[in-house]
Amino acid sequence: MEITPILLMMATEVLRKGIYEHYKGERYRVLGVAKHSETLEELVVYVPLYKNETSMFWVRPLSMFREEVEVDGVRRQRFAYVGK
């Protein structure tokens, strides 16, 4: 099944779409938030903006996407919004 704008619009709008930077430095485009078909857990659907042969699409639980991580004793967002 192809992910289309219609399917993404049906997802819960709880996260701003756009470019996010992972705390390790790579950037990703968030396409939207979907729900797991069995558990209804909200999952962020995103694509890497760098050459990546592992996967074209990634999903991560919304709660994990939004959480903070500790890097060298400093708390920071796992993914930080950087723009459209």
PDB file of N, CA, C and O in Angstrom, chain B, residues numbered from 101:
ATOM      1  N   MET B 101       0.836  -1.176   0.000  1.00  0.00           N
ATOM      2  CA  MET B 101       0.000   0.000   0.000  1.00  0.00           C
ATOM      3  C   MET B 101       0.882   1.240   0.000  1.00  0.00           C
ATOM      4  O   MET B 101       1.820   1.340   0.791  1.00  0.00           O
ATOM      5  N   GLU B 102       0.591   2.159  -0.861  1.00  0.00           N
ATOM      6  CA  GLU B 102       1.343   3.406  -0.961  1.00  0.00           C
ATOM      7  C   GLU B 102       0.851   4.396   0.087  1.00  0.00           C
ATOM      8  O   GLU B 102      -0.354   4.544   0.292  1.00  0.00           O
ATOM      9  N   ILE B 103       1.785   5.071   0.748  1.00  0.00           N
ATOM     10  CA  ILE B 103       1.405   6.107   1.698  1.00  0.00           C
ATOM     11  C   ILE B 103       1.069   7.355   0.902  1.00  0.00           C
ATOM     12  O   ILE B 103       1.920   7.896   0.196  1.00  0.00           O
ATOM     13  N   THR B 104      -0.158   7.806   1.015  1.00  0.00           N
ATOM     14  CA  THR B 104      -0.625   8.964   0.256  1.00  0.00           C
ATOM     15  C   THR B 104      -0.951  10.108   1.200  1.00  0.00           C
ATOM     16  O   THR B 104      -1.117   9.894   2.401  1.00  0.00           O
ATOM     17  N   PRO B 105      -1.045  11.332   0.666  1.00  0.00           N
ATOM     18  CA  PRO B 105      -1.423  12.467   1.512  1.00  0.00           C
ATOM     19  C   PRO B 105      -2.766  12.256   2.209  1.00  0.00           C
ATOM     20  O   PRO B 105      -2.955  12.717   3.335  1.00  0.00           O
ATOM     21  N   ILE B 106      -3.699  11.565   1.551  1.00  0.00           N
ATOM     22  CA  ILE B 106      -5.010  11.315   2.159  1.00  0.00           C
ATOM     23  C   ILE B 106      -4.854  10.471   3.422  1.00  0.00           C
ATOM     24  O   ILE B 106      -5.453  10.778   4.452  1.00  0.00           O
ATOM     25  N   LEU B 107      -4.050   9.407   3.346  1.00  0.00           N
ATOM     26  CA  LEU B 107      -3.842   8.563   4.523  1.00  0.00           C
ATOM     27  C   LEU B 107      -3.173   9.349   5.643  1.00  0.00           C
ATOM     28  O   LEU B 107      -3.533   9.193   6.809  1.00  0.00           O
ATOM     29  N   LEU B 108      -2.216  10.182   5.302  1.00  0.00           N
ATOM     30  CA  LEU B 108      -1.526  10.954   6.328  1.00  0.00           C
ATOM     31  C   LEU B 108      -2.439  12.001   6.946  1.00  0.00           C
ATOM     32  O   LEU B 108      -2.317  12.297   8.134  1.00  0.00           O
ATOM     33  N   MET B 109      -3.357  12.569   6.158  1.00  0.00           N
ATOM     34  CA  MET B 109      -4.297  13.549   6.696  1.00  0.00           C
ATOM     35  C   MET B 109      -5.251  12.887   7.681  1.00  0.00           C
ATOM     36  O   MET B 109      -5.758  13.545   8.590  1.00  0.00           O
ATOM     37  N   MET B 110      -5.499  11.595   7.509  1.00  0.00           N
ATOM     38  CA  MET B 110      -6.398  10.880   8.403  1.00  0.00           C
ATOM     39  C   MET B 110      -5.748  10.629   9.761  1.00  0.00           C
ATOM     40  O   MET B 110      -6.445  10.370  10.743  1.00  0.00           O
ATOM     41  N   ALA B 111      -4.440  10.702   9.824  1.00  0.00           N
ATOM     42  CA  ALA B 111      -3.728  10.478  11.085  1.00  0.00           C
ATOM     43  C   ALA B 111      -4.004  11.634  12.044  1.00  0.00           C
ATOM     44  O   ALA B 111      -4.354  12.737  11.625  1.00  0.00           O
ATOM     45  N   THR B 112      -3.844  11.367  13.312  1.00  0.00           N
ATOM     46  CA  THR B 112      -4.033  12.399  14.324  1.00  0.00           C
ATOM     47  C   THR B 112      -2.992  13.498  14.123  1.00  0.00           C
ATOM     48  O   THR B 112      -1.798  13.220  14.006  1.00  0.00           O
ATOM     49  N   GLU B 113      -3.452  14.739  14.085  1.00  0.00           N
ATOM     50  CA  GLU B 113      -2.534  15.868  13.899  1.00  0.00           C
ATOM     51  C   GLU B 113      -2.023  16.327  15.263  1.00  0.00           C
ATOM     52  O   GLU B 113      -2.574  17.253  15.858  1.00  0.00           O
ATOM     53  N   VAL B 114      -0.995  15.694  15.741  1.00  0.00           N
ATOM     54  CA  VAL B 114      -0.464  16.012  17.062  1.00  0.00           C
ATOM     55  C   VAL B 114       0.997  16.441  17.015  1.00  0.00           C
ATOM     56  O   VAL B 114       1.584  16.764  18.048  1.00  0.00           O
ATOM     57  N   LEU B 115       1.583  16.446  15.824  1.00  0.00           N
ATOM     58  CA  LEU B 115       2.992  16.799  15.669  1.00  0.00           C
ATOM     59  C   LEU B 115       3.139  17.609  14.391  1.00  0.00           C
ATOM     60  O   LEU B 115       2.617  17.230  13.342  1.00  0.00           O
ATOM     61  N   ARG B 116       3.843  18.712  14.482  1.00  0.00           N
ATOM     62  CA  ARG B 116       4.054  19.568  13.317  1.00  0.00           C
ATOM     63  C   ARG B 116       4.857  18.831  12.248  1.00  0.00           C
ATOM     64  O   ARG B 116       5.902  18.249  12.538  1.00  0.00           O
ATOM     65  N   LYS B 117       4.360  18.861  11.011  1.00  0.00           N
ATOM     66  CA  LYS B 117       5.105  18.271   9.897  1.00  0.00           C
ATOM     67  C   LYS B 117       6.266  19.186   9.550  1.00  0.00           C
ATOM     68  O   LYS B 117       6.192  20.395   9.768  1.00  0.00           O
ATOM     69  N   GLY B 118       7.332  18.624   9.014  1.00  0.00           N
ATOM     70  CA  GLY B 118       8.478  19.427   8.618  1.00  0.00           C
ATOM     71  C   GLY B 118       9.777  18.695   8.870  1.00  0.00           C
ATOM     72  O   GLY B 118       9.810  17.470   8.985  1.00  0.00           O
ATOM     73  N   ILE B 119      10.850  19.468   8.953  1.00  0.00           N
ATOM     74  CA  ILE B 119      12.193  18.924   9.113  1.00  0.00           C
ATOM     75  C   ILE B 119      12.565  18.914  10.598  1.00  0.00           C
ATOM     76  O   ILE B 119      12.378  19.900  11.311  1.00  0.00           O
ATOM     77  N   TYR B 120      13.089  17.784  11.036  1.00  0.00           N
ATOM     78  CA  TYR B 120      13.556  17.623  12.412  1.00  0.00           C
ATOM     79  C   TYR B 120      14.998  17.143  12.381  1.00  0.00           C
ATOM     80  O   TYR B 120      15.410  16.395  11.495  1.00  0.00           O
ATOM     81  N   GLU B 121      15.756  17.597  13.378  1.00  0.00           N
ATOM     82  CA  GLU B 121      17.133  17.131  13.500  1.00  0.00           C
ATOM     83  C   GLU B 121      17.236  16.199  14.698  1.00  0.00           C
ATOM     84  O   GLU B 121      16.831  16.547  15.807  1.00  0.00           O
ATOM     85  N   HIS B 122      17.780  15.014  14.462  1.00  0.00           N
ATOM     86  CA  HIS B 122      18.012  14.039  15.528  1.00  0.00           C
ATOM     87  C   HIS B 122      19.186  14.531  16.366  1.00  0.00           C
ATOM     88  O   HIS B 122      20.074  15.209  15.849  1.00  0.00           O
ATOM     89  N   TYR B 123      19.198  14.202  17.631  1.00  0.00           N
ATOM     90  CA  TYR B 123      20.267  14.698  18.500  1.00  0.00           C
ATOM     91  C   TYR B 123      21.657  14.250  18.051  1.00  0.00           C
ATOM     92  O   TYR B 123      22.655  14.840  18.463  1.00  0.00           O
ATOM     93  N   LYS B 124      21.737  13.207  17.204  1.00  0.00           N
ATOM     94  CA  LYS B 124      23.034  12.765  16.681  1.00  0.00           C
ATOM     95  C   LYS B 124      23.431  13.517  15.415  1.00  0.00           C
ATOM     96  O   LYS B 124      24.526  13.307  14.893  1.00  0.00           O
ATOM     97  N   GLY B 125      22.538  14.409  14.902  1.00  0.00           N
ATOM     98  CA  GLY B 125      22.906  15.277  13.796  1.00  0.00           C
ATOM     99  C   GLY B 125      22.193  15.080  12.474  1.00  0.00           C
ATOM    100  O   GLY B 125      22.142  16.015  11.674  1.00  0.00           O
ATOM    101  N   GLU B 126      21.639  13.901  12.206  1.00  0.00           N
ATOM    102  CA  GLU B 126      20.968  13.668  10.920  1.00  0.00           C
ATOM    103  C   GLU B 126      19.598  14.342  10.900  1.00  0.00           C
ATOM    104  O   GLU B 126      18.971  14.540  11.941  1.00  0.00           O
ATOM    105  N   ARG B 127      19.147  14.690   9.694  1.00  0.00           N
ATOM    106  CA  ARG B 127      17.846  15.355   9.543  1.00  0.00           C
ATOM    107  C   ARG B 127      16.839  14.440   8.870  1.00  0.00           C
ATOM    108  O   ARG B 127      17.182  13.585   8.053  1.00  0.00           O
ATOM    109  N   TYR B 128      15.575  14.653   9.246  1.00  0.00           N
ATOM    110  CA  TYR B 128      14.467  13.831   8.757  1.00  0.00           C
ATOM    111  C   TYR B 128      13.268  14.716   8.450  1.00  0.00           C
ATOM    112  O   TYR B 128      13.095  15.771   9.060  1.00  0.00           O
ATOM    113  N   ARG B 129      12.440  14.286   7.503  1.00  0.00           N
ATOM    114  CA  ARG B 129      11.183  14.977   7.214  1.00  0.00           C
ATOM    115  C   ARG B 129      10.052  14.160   7.824  1.00  0.00           C
ATOM    116  O   ARG B 129       9.860  12.994   7.479  1.00  0.00           O
ATOM    117  N   VAL B 130       9.301  14.784   8.735  1.00  0.00           N
ATOM    118  CA  VAL B 130       8.137  14.135   9.333  1.00  0.00           C
ATOM    119  C   VAL B 130       6.971  14.283   8.375  1.00  0.00           C
ATOM    120  O   VAL B 130       6.619  15.393   7.975  1.00  0.00           O
ATOM    121  N   LEU B 131       6.365  13.143   8.004  1.00  0.00           N
ATOM    122  CA  LEU B 131       5.227  13.133   7.087  1.00  0.00           C
ATOM    123  C   LEU B 131       3.902  13.207   7.825  1.00  0.00           C
ATOM    124  O   LEU B 131       2.916  13.707   7.284  1.00  0.00           O
ATOM    125  N   GLY B 132       3.873  12.721   9.038  1.00  0.00           N
ATOM    126  CA  GLY B 132       2.640  12.742   9.816  1.00  0.00           C
ATOM    127  C   GLY B 132       2.690  11.734  10.941  1.00  0.00           C
ATOM    128  O   GLY B 132       3.724  11.130  11.222  1.00  0.00           O
ATOM    129  N   VAL B 133       1.539  11.569  11.580  1.00  0.00           N
ATOM    130  CA  VAL B 133       1.394  10.623  12.677  1.00  0.00           C
ATOM    131  C   VAL B 133       0.326   9.616  12.284  1.00  0.00           C
ATOM    132  O   VAL B 133      -0.770   9.991  11.867  1.00  0.00           O
ATOM    133  N   ALA B 134       0.649   8.346  12.419  1.00  0.00           N
ATOM    134  CA  ALA B 134      -0.288   7.263  12.103  1.00  0.00           C
ATOM    135  C   ALA B 134      -0.598   6.507  13.391  1.00  0.00           C
ATOM    136  O   ALA B 134       0.014   6.754  14.429  1.00  0.00           O
ATOM    137  N   LYS B 135      -1.550   5.589  13.313  1.00  0.00           N
ATOM    138  CA  LYS B 135      -1.886   4.765  14.475  1.00  0.00           C
ATOM    139  C   LYS B 135      -1.615   3.302  14.160  1.00  0.00           C
ATOM    140  O   LYS B 135      -1.909   2.824  13.064  1.00  0.00           O
ATOM    141  N   HIS B 136      -1.056   2.606  15.127  1.00  0.00           N
ATOM    142  CA  HIS B 136      -0.834   1.167  15.008  1.00  0.00           C
ATOM    143  C   HIS B 136      -2.194   0.493  14.903  1.00  0.00           C
ATOM    144  O   HIS B 136      -3.101   0.817  15.670  1.00  0.00           O
ATOM    145  N   SER B 137      -2.350  -0.428  13.978  1.00  0.00           N
ATOM    146  CA  SER B 137      -3.661  -1.029  13.710  1.00  0.00           C
ATOM    147  C   SER B 137      -4.191  -1.883  14.857  1.00  0.00           C
ATOM    148  O   SER B 137      -5.404  -2.052  14.982  1.00  0.00           O
ATOM    149  N   GLU B 138      -3.326  -2.416  15.684  1.00  0.00           N
ATOM    150  CA  GLU B 138      -3.783  -3.275  16.784  1.00  0.00           C
ATOM    151  C   GLU B 138      -3.859  -2.536  18.115  1.00  0.00           C
ATOM    152  O   GLU B 138      -4.826  -2.687  18.862  1.00  0.00           O
ATOM    153  N   THR B 139      -2.842  -1.740  18.404  1.00  0.00           N
ATOM    154  CA  THR B 139      -2.758  -1.101  19.725  1.00  0.00           C
ATOM    155  C   THR B 139      -3.260   0.339  19.735  1.00  0.00           C
ATOM    156  O   THR B 139      -3.495   0.907  20.801  1.00  0.00           O
ATOM    157  N   LEU B 140      -3.424   0.931  18.549  1.00  0.00           N
ATOM    158  CA  LEU B 140      -3.799   2.343  18.378  1.00  0.00           C
ATOM    159  C   LEU B 140      -2.728   3.303  18.890  1.00  0.00           C
ATOM    160  O   LEU B 140      -2.984   4.497  19.047  1.00  0.00           O
ATOM    161  N   GLU B 141      -1.526   2.780  19.152  1.00  0.00           N
ATOM    162  CA  GLU B 141      -0.421   3.650  19.564  1.00  0.00           C
ATOM    163  C   GLU B 141      -0.093   4.612  18.425  1.00  0.00           C
ATOM    164  O   GLU B 141      -0.064   4.213  17.261  1.00  0.00           O
ATOM    165  N   GLU B 142       0.152   5.876  18.759  1.00  0.00           N
ATOM    166  CA  GLU B 142       0.498   6.865  17.742  1.00  0.00           C
ATOM    167  C   GLU B 142       1.969   6.719  17.364  1.00  0.00           C
ATOM    168  O   GLU B 142       2.848   6.662  18.223  1.00  0.00           O
ATOM    169  N   LEU B 143       2.212   6.659  16.053  1.00  0.00           N
ATOM    170  CA  LEU B 143       3.553   6.465  15.512  1.00  0.00           C
ATOM    171  C   LEU B 143       3.889   7.594  14.553  1.00  0.00           C
ATOM    172  O   LEU B 143       3.081   7.940  13.692  1.00  0.00           O
ATOM    173  N   VAL B 144       5.063   8.165  14.693  1.00  0.00           N
ATOM    174  CA  VAL B 144       5.531   9.207  13.782  1.00  0.00           C
ATOM    175  C   VAL B 144       6.088   8.521  12.536  1.00  0.00           C
ATOM    176  O   VAL B 144       6.887   7.589  12.631  1.00  0.00           O
ATOM    177  N   VAL B 145       5.654   8.998  11.364  1.00  0.00           N
ATOM    178  CA  VAL B 145       6.153   8.482  10.083  1.00  0.00           C
ATOM    179  C   VAL B 145       7.115   9.528   9.534  1.00  0.00           C
ATOM    180  O   VAL B 145       6.740  10.686   9.354  1.00  0.00           O
ATOM    181  N   TYR B 146       8.366   9.119   9.267  1.00  0.00           N
ATOM    182  CA  TYR B 146       9.349  10.091   8.793  1.00  0.00           C
ATOM    183  C   TYR B 146      10.328   9.439   7.832  1.00  0.00           C
ATOM    184  O   TYR B 146      10.481   8.218   7.803  1.00  0.00           O
ATOM    185  N   VAL B 147      10.991  10.289   7.042  1.00  0.00           N
ATOM    186  CA  VAL B 147      11.952   9.805   6.050  1.00  0.00           C
ATOM    187  C   VAL B 147      13.288  10.504   6.267  1.00  0.00           C
ATOM    188  O   VAL B 147      13.325  11.680   6.630  1.00  0.00           O
ATOM    189  N   PRO B 148      14.382   9.785   6.048  1.00  0.00           N
ATOM    190  CA  PRO B 148      15.700  10.399   6.192  1.00  0.00           C
ATOM    191  C   PRO B 148      15.973  11.367   5.043  1.00  0.00           C
ATOM    192  O   PRO B 148      15.552  11.131   3.910  1.00  0.00           O
ATOM    193  N   LEU B 149      16.673  12.446   5.338  1.00  0.00           N
ATOM    194  CA  LEU B 149      17.071  13.419   4.315  1.00  0.00           C
ATOM    195  C   LEU B 149      18.544  13.248   3.964  1.00  0.00           C
ATOM    196  O   LEU B 149      19.206  14.194   3.539  1.00  0.00           O
ATOM    197  N   TYR B 150      19.034  12.060   4.142  1.00  0.00           N
ATOM    198  CA  TYR B 150      20.409  11.711   3.795  1.00  0.00           C
ATOM    199  C   TYR B 150      20.370  10.356   3.105  1.00  0.00           C
ATOM    200  O   TYR B 150      19.371   9.641   3.187  1.00  0.00           O
ATOM    201  N   LYS B 151      21.442  10.008   2.437  1.00  0.00           N
ATOM    202  CA  LYS B 151      21.483   8.717   1.745  1.00  0.00           C
ATOM    203  C   LYS B 151      21.396   7.601   2.779  1.00  0.00           C
ATOM    204  O   LYS B 151      22.220   7.501   3.688  1.00  0.00           O
ATOM    205  N   ASN B 152      20.377   6.768   2.615  1.00  0.00           N
ATOM    206  CA  ASN B 152      20.122   5.704   3.577  1.00  0.00           C
ATOM    207  C   ASN B 152      19.606   4.490   2.830  1.00  0.00           C
ATOM    208  O   ASN B 152      18.518   4.531   2.255  1.00  0.00           O
ATOM    209  N   GLU B 153      20.360   3.431   2.832  1.00  0.00           N
ATOM    210  CA  GLU B 153      19.954   2.225   2.112  1.00  0.00           C
ATOM    211  C   GLU B 153      19.212   1.241   3.008  1.00  0.00           C
ATOM    212  O   GLU B 153      18.780   0.189   2.538  1.00  0.00           O
ATOM    213  N   THR B 154      19.057   1.560   4.282  1.00  0.00           N
ATOM    214  CA  THR B 154      18.378   0.668   5.214  1.00  0.00           C
ATOM    215  C   THR B 154      16.871   0.708   5.037  1.00  0.00           C
ATOM    216  O   THR B 154      16.224  -0.339   4.989  1.00  0.00           O
ATOM    217  N   SER B 155      16.302   1.913   4.938  1.00  0.00           N
ATOM    218  CA  SER B 155      14.851   2.050   4.847  1.00  0.00           C
ATOM    219  C   SER B 155      14.486   3.392   4.240  1.00  0.00           C
ATOM    220  O   SER B 155      15.155   4.396   4.483  1.00  0.00           O
ATOM    221  N   MET B 156      13.414   3.404   3.446  1.00  0.00           N
ATOM    222  CA  MET B 156      12.912   4.669   2.895  1.00  0.00           C
ATOM    223  C   MET B 156      12.041   5.400   3.912  1.00  0.00           C
ATOM    224  O   MET B 156      12.017   6.630   3.940  1.00  0.00           O
ATOM    225  N   PHE B 157      11.327   4.646   4.746  1.00  0.00           N
ATOM    226  CA  PHE B 157      10.430   5.210   5.752  1.00  0.00           C
ATOM    227  C   PHE B 157      10.801   4.657   7.115  1.00  0.00           C
ATOM    228  O   PHE B 157      11.219   3.506   7.240  1.00  0.00           O
ATOM    229  N   TRP B 158      10.645   5.488   8.134  1.00  0.00           N
ATOM    230  CA  TRP B 158      10.846   5.059   9.505  1.00  0.00           C
ATOM    231  C   TRP B 158       9.585   5.393  10.291  1.00  0.00           C
ATOM    232  O   TRP B 158       8.862   6.329   9.951  1.00  0.00           O
ATOM    233  N   VAL B 159       9.326   4.626  11.338  1.00  0.00           N
ATOM    234  CA  VAL B 159       8.267   4.955  12.289  1.00  0.00           C
ATOM    235  C   VAL B 159       8.840   4.818  13.689  1.00  0.00           C
ATOM    236  O   VAL B 159       9.720   3.996  13.945  1.00  0.00           O
ATOM    237  N   ARG B 160       8.326   5.633  14.575  1.00  0.00           N
ATOM    238  CA  ARG B 160       8.779   5.606  15.969  1.00  0.00           C
ATOM    239  C   ARG B 160       7.591   6.032  16.818  1.00  0.00           C
ATOM    240  O   ARG B 160       6.834   6.915  16.413  1.00  0.00           O
ATOM    241  N   PRO B 161       7.413   5.427  17.982  1.00  0.00           N
ATOM    242  CA  PRO B 161       6.326   5.873  18.849  1.00  0.00           C
ATOM    243  C   PRO B 161       6.428   7.377  19.117  1.00  0.00           C
ATOM    244  O   PRO B 161       7.512   7.903  19.367  1.00  0.00           O
ATOM    245  N   LEU B 162       5.287   8.052  19.060  1.00  0.00           N
ATOM    246  CA  LEU B 162       5.251   9.497  19.275  1.00  0.00           C
ATOM    247  C   LEU B 162       5.889   9.869  20.605  1.00  0.00           C
ATOM    248  O   LEU B 162       6.640  10.842  20.682  1.00  0.00           O
ATOM    249  N   SER B 163       5.601   9.113  21.642  1.00  0.00           N
ATOM    250  CA  SER B 163       6.165   9.424  22.963  1.00  0.00           C
ATOM    251  C   SER B 163       7.693   9.382  22.938  1.00  0.00           C
ATOM    252  O   SER B 163       8.339  10.211  23.578  1.00  0.00           O
ATOM    253  N   MET B 164       8.273   8.440  22.217  1.00  0.00           N
ATOM    254  CA  MET B 164       9.726   8.335  22.112  1.00  0.00           C
ATOM    255  C   MET B 164      10.284   9.460  21.236  1.00  0.00           C
ATOM    256  O   MET B 164      11.344  10.012  21.533  1.00  0.00           O
ATOM    257  N   PHE B 165       9.569   9.800  20.156  1.00  0.00           N
ATOM    258  CA  PHE B 165      10.004  10.866  19.262  1.00  0.00           C
ATOM    259  C   PHE B 165      10.122  12.182  20.030  1.00  0.00           C
ATOM    260  O   PHE B 165      11.052  12.957  19.807  1.00  0.00           O
ATOM    261  N   ARG B 166       9.175  12.429  20.934  1.00  0.00           N
ATOM    262  CA  ARG B 166       9.126  13.691  21.689  1.00  0.00           C
ATOM    263  C   ARG B 166       9.997  13.712  22.940  1.00  0.00           C
ATOM    264  O   ARG B 166      10.201  14.778  23.521  1.00  0.00           O
ATOM    265  N   GLU B 167      10.509  12.575  23.366  1.00  0.00           N
ATOM    266  CA  GLU B 167      11.204  12.537  24.646  1.00  0.00           C
ATOM    267  C   GLU B 167      12.562  13.226  24.599  1.00  0.00           C
ATOM    268  O   GLU B 167      13.117  13.489  23.532  1.00  0.00           O
ATOM    269  N   GLU B 168      13.069  13.506  25.778  1.00  0.00           N
ATOM    270  CA  GLU B 168      14.403  14.073  25.904  1.00  0.00           C
ATOM    271  C   GLU B 168      15.398  12.954  26.165  1.00  0.00           C
ATOM    272  O   GLU B 168      15.059  11.918  26.737  1.00  0.00           O
ATOM    273  N   VAL B 169      16.632  13.183  25.735  1.00  0.00           N
ATOM    274  CA  VAL B 169      17.725  12.253  25.990  1.00  0.00           C
ATOM    275  C   VAL B 169      18.840  13.027  26.683  1.00  0.00           C
ATOM    276  O   VAL B 169      18.897  14.255  26.605  1.00  0.00           O
ATOM    277  N   GLU B 170      19.708  12.312  27.349  1.00  0.00           N
ATOM    278  CA  GLU B 170      20.840  12.958  28.004  1.00  0.00           C
ATOM    279  C   GLU B 170      22.101  12.677  27.206  1.00  0.00           C
ATOM    280  O   GLU B 170      22.452  11.523  26.960  1.00  0.00           O
ATOM    281  N   VAL B 171      22.781  13.756  26.801  1.00  0.00           N
ATOM    282  CA  VAL B 171      24.012  13.648  26.023  1.00  0.00           C
ATOM    283  C   VAL B 171      25.097  14.433  26.754  1.00  0.00           C
ATOM    284  O   VAL B 171      24.986  15.647  26.922  1.00  0.00           O
ATOM    285  N   ASP B 172      26.134  13.742  27.181  1.00  0.00           N
ATOM    286  CA  ASP B 172      27.237  14.379  27.915  1.00  0.00           C
ATOM    287  C   ASP B 172      26.726  15.190  29.101  1.00  0.00           C
ATOM    288  O   ASP B 172      27.208  16.291  29.367  1.00  0.00           O
ATOM    289  N   GLY B 173      25.747  14.635  29.807  1.00  0.00           N
ATOM    290  CA  GLY B 173      25.210  15.290  30.995  1.00  0.00           C
ATOM    291  C   GLY B 173      24.201  16.389  30.726  1.00  0.00           C
ATOM    292  O   GLY B 173      23.715  17.022  31.664  1.00  0.00           O
ATOM    293  N   VAL B 174      23.876  16.628  29.463  1.00  0.00           N
ATOM    294  CA  VAL B 174      22.926  17.690  29.101  1.00  0.00           C
ATOM    295  C   VAL B 174      21.665  17.062  28.524  1.00  0.00           C
ATOM    296  O   VAL B 174      21.744  16.204  27.645  1.00  0.00           O
ATOM    297  N   ARG B 175      20.494  17.491  29.017  1.00  0.00           N
ATOM    298  CA  ARG B 175      19.219  16.999  28.502  1.00  0.00           C
ATOM    299  C   ARG B 175      18.862  17.789  27.255  1.00  0.00           C
ATOM    300  O   ARG B 175      18.962  19.016  27.230  1.00  0.00           O
ATOM    301  N   ARG B 176      18.436  17.056  26.202  1.00  0.00           N
ATOM    302  CA  ARG B 176      18.006  17.718  24.970  1.00  0.00           C
ATOM    303  C   ARG B 176      16.952  16.865  24.297  1.00  0.00           C
ATOM    304  O   ARG B 176      16.791  15.689  24.625  1.00  0.00           O
ATOM    305  N   GLN B 177      16.234  17.456  23.353  1.00  0.00           N
ATOM    306  CA  GLN B 177      15.198  16.726  22.640  1.00  0.00           C
ATOM    307  C   GLN B 177      15.834  15.673  21.743  1.00  0.00           C
ATOM    308  O   GLN B 177      16.889  15.903  21.152  1.00  0.00           O
ATOM    309  N   ARG B 178      15.177  14.506  21.645  1.00  0.00           N
ATOM    310  CA  ARG B 178      15.651  13.471  20.725  1.00  0.00           C
ATOM    311  C   ARG B 178      15.584  14.007  19.298  1.00  0.00           C
ATOM    312  O   ARG B 178      16.526  13.838  18.525  1.00  0.00           O
ATOM    313  N   PHE B 179      14.466  14.657  18.946  1.00  0.00           N
ATOM    314  CA  PHE B 179      14.275  15.287  17.643  1.00  0.00           C
ATOM    315  C   PHE B 179      13.863  16.732  17.871  1.00  0.00           C
ATOM    316  O   PHE B 179      12.915  16.993  18.611  1.00  0.00           O
ATOM    317  N   ALA B 180      14.556  17.669  17.251  1.00  0.00           N
ATOM    318  CA  ALA B 180      14.234  19.087  17.379  1.00  0.00           C
ATOM    319  C   ALA B 180      13.725  19.615  16.042  1.00  0.00           C
ATOM    320  O   ALA B 180      14.346  19.395  15.002  1.00  0.00           O
ATOM    321  N   TYR B 181      12.593  20.312  16.077  1.00  0.00           N
ATOM    322  CA  TYR B 181      12.016  20.895  14.868  1.00  0.00           C
ATOM    323  C   TYR B 181      12.934  22.000  14.365  1.00  0.00           C
ATOM    324  O   TYR B 181      13.363  22.854  15.141  1.00  0.00           O
ATOM    325  N   VAL B 182      13.242  21.988  13.052  1.00  0.00           N
ATOM    326  CA  VAL B 182      14.102  23.032  12.487  1.00  0.00           C
ATOM    327  C   VAL B 182      13.418  23.829  11.384  1.00  0.00           C
ATOM    328  O   VAL B 182      13.967  24.838  10.940  1.00  0.00           O
ATOM    329  N   GLY B 183      12.253  23.417  10.932  1.00  0.00           N
ATOM    330  CA  GLY B 183      11.515  24.190   9.922  1.00  0.00           C
ATOM    331  C   GLY B 183      10.800  23.324   8.915  1.00  0.00           C
ATOM    332  O   GLY B 183      10.825  22.094   8.971  1.00  0.00           O
ATOM    333  N   LYS B 184      10.154  24.025   7.978  1.00  0.00           N
ATOM    334  CA  LYS B 184       9.391  23.335   6.940  1.00  0.00           C
ATOM    335  C   LYS B 184      10.328  22.866   5.880  1.00  0.00           C
ATOM    336  O   LYS B 184       9.897  22.255   4.901  1.00  0.00           O
TER     337      LYS B 184
END
